[in-house]
Amino acid sequence: MDRSSRNRLTEKILPQFSGETLFDAIARAVCRAGCLPRKELYEAWEVARRVRRRFRGGRVVDLACGHGLLAQILLLLDDSSPAALAVDRKVPKSATALAASLCSDWPRLQERTRFVEADLREVPLHADDLVVSAHACGGLTDLILDRAVAARARVALLPCCHDLKGGDLGGLQGWLDGPLAMDAVRASRLRLHGYRVYTQLIPGDITPKNRLLMAEPE
């Protein structure tokens, strides 16, 4: 199975997820919705399970949310989070179908995830929030980190689409490749702001942009 495939998961794929695990159940709901690429399912799952091992509770705020799957998996993994806010400049219409499919299997999700179309700069954040993103391309990663730091909120994201021309490489490009240098600077910047930083990797066969950056105020 190619976990990096961008092909949509549909009901034809249901037999591949016949197990009894939570992941299999989520995958079946995604297949029934018929709107999400295989890569995004695995990416959201691998990010969410690592985040929940580190951070519990709090309102989940999924910025640059796409279909909002990450936010909803985080609610499933930790029911002590009261709600999730999924924000993007343009939320796909099919996000409604995905949410309905998940709610049909987990009624406790009903009305706990709110989708908002807005500029990420305008979303109010609070210190007890858990700010996440798995699709923060380029400078959006830095914007989300800045917003989380300003609110003193916990943050976890998977940087991608590094803009090397406009980004801060910290002079490390002589030792490290550009994207890694940029992410190292981001981690260092969080520490300078009084954050405890945790770095992990999700499996590289899902995406080569697999560095998970997590941080919480000390």
C-alpha positions in Angstrom: 0.0 0.0 0.0 1.4 3.4 -1.0 0.7 5.6 2.0 1.9 8.7 0.1 -0.7 8.3 -2.7 -2.8 11.4 -3.5 -5.6 9.2 -4.9 -8.9 9.7 -3.1 -10.0 7.0 -0.7 -13.4 5.7 -1.7 -15.8 2.9 -0.7 -13.9 0.6 -3.1 -11.0 0.7 -0.7 -13.0 -0.3 2.4 -11.7 -4.0 2.4 -8.2 -2.7 3.0 -9.3 -1.3 6.4 -11.2 -4.3 7.8 -9.3 -4.4 11.2 -10.7 -3.5 14.6 -8.3 -0.7 15.4 -9.3 2.9 15.8 -7.3 3.8 12.8 -9.2 1.2 10.7 -12.5 2.7 11.9 -11.4 6.2 11.0 -10.1 5.0 7.6 -13.5 3.4 6.9 -15.3 6.7 7.7 -12.9 8.6 5.4 -13.5 6.0 2.6 -17.3 6.5 2.9 -16.9 10.3 2.6 -14.9 9.7 -0.6 -13.1 13.1 -0.6 -9.7 12.7 1.0 -6.4 11.6 -0.5 -4.8 8.5 1.1 -1.7 10.6 2.1 -3.8 13.0 4.2 -5.4 10.2 6.2 -2.0 8.7 7.2 -0.4 12.1 7.7 -3.2 13.3 10.1 -3.2 10.0 12.0 0.6 9.9 12.5 0.6 13.6 13.6 -2.4 13.2 15.9 -1.2 10.2 17.8 2.2 11.7 18.5 0.7 15.0 19.6 -1.7 13.3 22.0 1.1 11.4 23.6 2.6 14.7 24.5 -0.4 17.1 24.9 -3.8 16.4 26.5 -6.9 18.5 26.8 -7.6 22.1 25.7 -9.5 23.4 22.7 -8.0 22.1 19.5 -7.4 24.9 17.0 -6.5 23.4 13.5 -5.0 26.3 11.4 -4.8 25.8 7.6 -7.1 22.9 8.4 -8.1 21.6 4.9 -10.8 19.0 5.6 -10.2 19.2 9.3 -9.4 15.6 9.8 -6.5 16.3 12.1 -8.7 18.2 14.5 -11.3 15.5 14.6 -8.8 12.7 15.2 -7.4 14.7 18.1 -10.9 14.8 19.6 -11.3 11.1 19.2 -7.9 10.4 20.8 -8.6 12.6 23.8 -12.2 13.2 24.8 -11.1 15.7 27.5 -10.8 18.4 24.7 -14.2 20.1 24.7 -14.2 21.2 21.1 -12.2 21.9 18.0 -12.0 25.0 15.8 -10.9 24.2 12.2 -9.8 27.3 10.2 -8.8 27.9 6.6 -9.0 30.7 4.1 -11.2 28.4 2.1 -12.7 25.2 3.6 -13.4 22.5 1.0 -17.2 21.9 0.6 -16.5 18.2 1.1 -15.3 18.8 4.6 -19.0 18.6 5.6 -19.3 15.1 4.1 -16.2 14.0 6.0 -17.4 15.4 9.3 -20.8 13.7 8.8 -19.2 10.4 8.1 -17.1 10.6 11.3 -20.1 11.7 13.3 -22.2 8.8 12.1 -19.6 6.4 13.8 -18.8 8.7 16.8 -21.9 10.6 17.7 -20.0 12.4 20.5 -18.2 14.4 17.8 -21.5 16.0 16.8 -21.3 19.8 16.9 -17.9 19.7 18.6 -15.9 20.8 15.5 -16.6 24.2 14.0 -15.3 25.2 10.6 -14.5 28.8 10.0 -13.3 30.5 6.9 -11.0 33.3 8.0 -7.6 34.9 7.8 -5.3 32.9 10.2 -4.1 36.3 11.7 -7.6 37.1 12.9 -8.4 33.9 14.9 -8.5 34.6 18.6 -6.2 32.1 20.5 -6.0 31.4 24.2 -3.3 30.0 26.5 -5.1 26.7 27.1 -5.5 26.0 23.3 -3.7 23.3 21.5 -2.7 24.9 18.1 -2.0 22.4 15.4 -1.4 22.3 11.6 -0.4 19.6 9.1 -0.8 21.8 6.0 1.0 25.0 6.9 2.8 25.6 3.7 5.8 28.0 3.5 5.4 31.1 5.6 2.1 29.9 7.2 4.3 27.8 9.5 6.0 30.9 10.9 2.7 32.7 11.1 1.1 29.9 13.2 4.2 29.7 15.4 4.0 33.4 16.0 0.3 33.3 16.8 0.8 30.4 19.3 3.7 32.2 21.0 1.8 35.4 21.3 -1.0 33.5 23.1 1.4 31.3 25.1 -0.4 28.3 23.7 0.9 24.8 23.0 1.7 24.2 19.4 2.3 21.2 17.1 2.9 21.4 13.3 4.4 19.6 10.4 6.2 22.3 8.3 6.1 21.9 4.5 6.9 23.8 1.3 9.8 25.7 2.8 10.3 29.1 1.2 14.1 29.2 1.3 14.4 32.6 -0.4 12.2 34.4 2.2 12.9 32.2 5.2 15.4 32.5 8.1 18.1 29.8 7.7 20.2 31.1 10.6 23.4 30.8 8.6 23.2 27.0 8.9 22.9 26.2 5.3 26.6 25.5 5.1 26.0 22.5 7.4 22.4 21.6 6.8 20.1 21.4 3.8 17.8 24.5 3.5 14.5 23.1 4.9 16.3 21.4 7.9 18.2 24.6 8.6 14.9 26.6 8.6 13.2 24.1 10.9 16.2 24.1 13.3 15.9 27.9 13.5 12.2 27.6 14.2 12.9 25.3 17.1 15.6 27.6 18.4 13.2 30.6 18.2 10.6 28.8 20.3 13.2 28.0 23.0 14.2 31.7 23.0 10.5 32.5 23.7 10.5 30.3 26.7 9.1 27.1 25.2 10.0 23.5 25.8 10.6 22.0 22.4 10.0 18.4 21.2 11.0 17.1 17.8 9.8 13.9 16.2 9.5 12.3 12.8 6.4 10.7 11.2 7.2 7.9 8.8 9.0 9.0 5.7 7.1 6.8 3.3 4.0 9.1 3.9 5.8 12.3 3.2 9.5 13.5 3.0 8.3 16.6 4.8 8.0 14.5 8.0 9.5 16.7 10.8 7.0 17.2 13.6 7.7 20.3 15.7 5.9 20.5 19.1 6.3 23.0 21.9 4.8 24.2 25.1 5.5 27.1 27.4 7.9 26.3 30.3 
